[in-house]
Amino acid sequence: MIQPPSHDDPDTRRPRWLAWAIGVLAVCIALGMVNLAWLMLTGALGPTVEKDTAAPADTASAPASVTTTALPLPATASSCLRCHGVERPYVGPAFVRIAERYRDRTDAHPYLAGKIVNGSVGEWGRVIMPRQVGVADATARDLAAWIMQLAPSAASGAPDDTQSKP
């Protein structure tokens, strides 16, 4: 009588190179994640703020973007640049959009400083801004002043989105 094959007996063996390939792939993924974490912790990953060097010669035809900055980027903004870009949104909104939204508020500087320290929920859609417990009040005021100086003037025709929230 012929016995049916059991599921414990392997009919075909997997090639040995497949196990090695999976192992090498796992090591590459782990090293890539470690490298990404290191770049994020050191602040080397993220947008650059040096837009002044590439400014066009004819500023009249330039779009409403950041061409000159009056205040230097605060040294503590490196953690801000992990989620926010200067002109491009990443996890959170871009600094230029924040400045545009709050440029007409009389209490914009203390309001933004409070949002930096205390965080916010629902201001920019479903994105949550966590509390920044390591940022002092004076540093938060410096960051708010730096963000607000990015706002284009109201006469430049930039859209005002204080009425609509995304």
C-alpha positions, 0 to 999 in steps of 0.5 A: 500500500502506498502511503500519502506524503505527509506535510512534515516531509519537505518535497523540495528544498528552498535554495540556500541563496534565498535565505542569504538574500533575505538576511542581507536585505534585512541588514540593509534596511536596518542600516538605512533606518539607523542612518536616517535616525542619525541624520534626523538627530543631528539636524542634517536631514531637512530643508535648507534655509539658504535661499538668499544665494539663489535669488534672481537678479530681477526681484520685480519678476520674482514670485512671492517667496522668501528672498531675504530674511531680516532675522537669522534662523534661531539655532533651536529651530533645527527640531522645528525643521524636522516637521516644518519646511520654510516654503514647503509643508512636510508633516506640519505646514510651511513657515511661510504659510503660518506667517501668511495666516497670522500676519494680520493678527495683532497678537501674532507673536505671543499667540505663535509662541504659545502654540510652539510651547503648548502645541495645538490640535486642529489648527491645520487640519488633522495634524497635531503639533506636540508640546515643545517642553524643551523650548523656553518662552524666550526662545519661543518668542524668537522663533515666532518673530522669525516665522512672522518676518517670513510673511509677505506684505498684504499689498503683495497680493498673497492669498489670505487664508485666515478665514478658511482652515484646511 
